[in-house]
């Protein structure tokens, strides 16, 4: 009988046999190795007193991933992001970003070291099955926004040694490596330094991630890369026309080269959200209160987060803003699957980075995705690719194409 690894994750006990009374989709979901390719949860590790092994609630502490909820949702792990917001392209700005990224990488490793029976670092594709079989959470690492590398692309070698296996050159704004999807054209794609970055990532065996990058950057990375590339958390432009989403021709190109698109659940990329400067101003002022959490006591940090969470709810009442539902999210999933098949589509929900929709507020809710696919006739083998096999194939191809 199938074994439920997630029960072991939650309870620390031996995995329990699935009973015949359990619904087939749920039992099937729990047999799969489920990976999400964009977890922003490492940002929460810096909160004083916040414990990734304890159960939290999005309504009160604004987080979406922890060990108990991963167990509920059957998420075996994924790519834990080293994210750095885009700052000034100055020596001082780049130095501060470098330090912040190195600290985030250290925090991820400290999380694993502090809970060796719960987490394990993963470096190659084959690690996933081995770690899951040991009832532990799979911790691959990625870089979202290569800005912290500054003027020295060779710093990427150091991050590789720390375990990073995926890198995206840009975030919301252009930087020294290329054009962002949500900024004005500056380089017409990758900068010369961006091409150097892509080449070194190939040589090291890192997966190149085109999420947040302009269409020109996508085209150039897809063309020059010796290995398939990935969109770690993106949507489909033909379902909703947003600069962060990708058109059908490029999705087909991605698949033709062996890559995969991992569907995002970020509200503004799924449905139209009208501009509201007053709302945005108040929201920024509210979230500014989260700056410096790492310098607070645990009690102060928890109180500040509760205040911001309550303020966010109040703003949603004051300024009614459209919110996507799980049906809106599934439209993107379905479109991509129908376009290129389950060998080139997966999940990158952007948990703890703005993702989540009505009906799928945190990681505990993801079995619904499997249930919906099963009802449409998807096989276990297809779902195995969708939930983890595709990204592991891309990772394996990147590793095989390395030069050093």
ZIGINOR-V325654 format. One record per helix or strand. SS is the DSSP state (alpha for helix, beta for strand). FROM is the first residue (numbers start at 1). TO is the last residue. Records with the same first field share a line. If there is no record, write none. Layout:
BEGIN
SS: FROM-TO / FROM-TO
END
This chain:
BEGIN
beta: 3-4 / 16-17 / 35-39 / 77-83 / 119-121 / 137-144 / 164-168 / 175-175 / 178-178 / 180-180 / 190-190 / 207-209 / 213-213 / 230-234 / 236-236 / 246-246 / 260-263 / 266-266 / 325-325 / 345-347 / 351-351 / 355-355 / 357-358 / 360-360
alpha: 5-11 / 24-31 / 41-46 / 58-61 / 67-73 / 91-114 / 127-133 / 146-149 / 155-161 / 192-204 / 215-224 / 248-256 / 267-270 / 277-290 / 293-295 / 298-318 / 326-340 / 363-365 / 367-375 / 380-400
END
